[in-house]
Amino acid sequence: MPDRRHFLKATAGAGLGVSSFSAPAQAQEDFPPVRVITRGPGHHWFGYYDKLQFDPTNRFVLGMRVDFEHRSPTPDDTIEVGMVDLEDKDRWIPLGQSRAWNWQQGCMLQWLPGSESTVIWNDREQDRFVCHLLDTRTGDKRTVPHPIYSVSPDGKSAVTPDFARIGDVRPGYGYAGIPDSRAANLAPDDSGIFHIDLETGASKLIIPLSQIAALGEIPKPQPGIKHYFNHLLFNPDGTRFIALHRWRYPDGSRLTRMITAAPDGSDIRLVIPNGYAS
């Protein structure tokens, strides 16, 4: 049975597959068995590599399904969220839907860390982004009124940037459907990185963009640069997280600093301050 690490190396094409890739020089007979575990109609994929795609038993594999390719999502495009049962002829099991997704990262679908059977993903409800938590065994579902980006290792909290702002300054990584109400503000004090309590649903702005824009020296400063956050990730013990602080110039180019911080937004450290983090 493939484990999570090997599976993350094995998704390709319009379907999900189970295997691990080997070096080109390796003899053909040394390659492990490979099989495609999703089928049409529709196109299947998972998203980013830092999410838990296998459940703890290695039986169920998460995925997303959509009926088109080769264009950006619109506010009306819905994807299906589901999982593949590797022990039941690779049966596709629908779990829900999402209208908050992109091709790069999907809808942040993943198994909730520390849980045996709960999955979490982002969605859009009316004029706000949310996340759903679904117990795949019992069917119990609840909705937190905020989206997630990186979930803590204990599964109790998350940190997230402003997806509406990302959708404005970095199409392809944000979500369609909710315009950035602060688009004219280059570094707003009411947008930035938020901490989400996944048990209570409470949200708190922990690092405003106005704060990070004033921290240290901005490489190659000039009027009109627009600040935002992207690519957040907790460390293995949940004591800190990293984030990319980016700014876009009026000509469309951008530079990036990397920071780390405590989960409450304190003790911010500029890890890569030169503007060329990636």
C-alpha positions, -999 to +999 in steps of 0.1 A: +000+000+000+015+034-009+021+059+018+015+096+017+050+106+009+052+083-021+017+093-033+026+130-034+052+121-061+028+102-082-001+125-094+000+133-131-022+142-160-060+145-157-061+116-133-046+107-099-022+078-099-005+057-072+033+050-074+066+067-069+089+079-097+124+065-101+155+079-118+156+076-156+186+053-155+168+027-133+161-006-150+125-009-161+119-040-140+127-020-109+098+004-113+069-001-088+034-009-100+015+021-112-023+026-117-046+055-124-071+058-096-095+083-111-115+081-143-136+104-164-159+121-171-142+151-156-106+160-146-091+151-113-063+167-093-053+174-057-033+207-054-003+217-033+022+192-019+021+203+017-014+190+024-024+156+038-039+137+009-040+102+024-061+094+055-042+079+084-051+044+073-037+050+037-070+037+023-087+070+012-071+095-011-086+130-015-091+147-048-111+173-067-131+170-099-140+196-125-155+193-160-132+217-178-096+227-182-075+254-200-091+285-185-092+303-152-121+297-128-150+321-128-172+329-098-198+304-111-175+275-115-180+247-089-157+218-083-166+185-066-146+175-035-142+137-030-120+108-021-109+076-037-114+043-019-082+023-027-097-009-013-130-008-032-119-007-069-108+029-066-144+041-060-149+078-062-168+091-031-183+126-034-179+147-002-190+182-012-184+211-035-164+243-035-167+277-052-134+289-037-106+273-056-078+278-081-057+254-103-025+258-082-039+249-048-074+237-054-096+246-024-070+237+003-086+203+006-068+181+032-073+157+061-074+176+093-042+170+112-048+149+143-081+136+131-088+100+119-117+109+095-122+147+092-115+166+060-114+204+056-117+226+025-124+262+015-156+274-001-175+306-009-209+313+007-226+345-006-201+373+001-176+356+022-150+328+020-154+300+045-141+265+053-160+233+059-150+205+082-166+171+074-164+138+093-163+113+065-175+085+088-204+102+105-213+128+079-213+155+106-204+188+090-198+223+103-187+256+087-162+281+100-168+316+087-132+320+075-110+303+049-078+285+058-043+284+043-020+265+067-035+243+094-015+238+127-001+203+133-027+196+160-056+206+137-070+232+162-061+264+144-050+278+111-034+309+096-046+325+064-040+356+042-066+377+025-077+356-005-096+385-021-065+406-021-044+377-036-071+374-062-065+410-071-027+412-071-018+376-080-045+359-101-041+322-101-036+320-063-067+338-050-103+330-054-129+344-078-162+359-067-153+384-040-135+416-051-109+431-028-127+459-010-093+474-001-078+473-036-070+510-036-051+507-003-015+498-008-009+485+028-042+484+047-043+481+085-073+458+085-060+431+061-030+408+063-026+374+081-054+361+103-054+334+130-084+311+129-096+290+158-110+260+141-128+248+172-147+281+180-146+298+146-130+329+160-107+350+138-081+376+146-059+397+125-024+391+138-001+407+112-016+437+093-002+446+060+005+481+073+027+466+100+048+444+077+052+472+051+068+493+078+091+466+091+127+469+082+138+482+049+118+475+017+143+466-011+139+489-041+112+511-027+091+534-049+057+550-048+027+528-056+039+494-045+011+472-032+017+448-004+002+413+003+009+380+019+010+345+004+024+310+010+020+304+048+032+272+064+034+260+101+066+244+113+063+207+124+056+215+161+033+244+155+054+270+174+060+292+143+049+297+108+065+312+077+049+336+052+060+354+021+056+392+022+052+403-014+048+437-030+038+444-066+052+474-085+031+496-108+047+479-138+035+444-126+068+431-113+071+420-077+097+412-050+094+390-019+106+388+017+103+357+039+092+361+075+085+338+104+063+345+134+047+329+164+011+317+159-003+349+175+017+371+151+043+381+177+081+378+174+083+385+136+116+377+121+129+387+087+145+355+074+152+366+038+150+404+037+166+410+003+134+408-018+144+376-037+127+349-016+106+324-035 
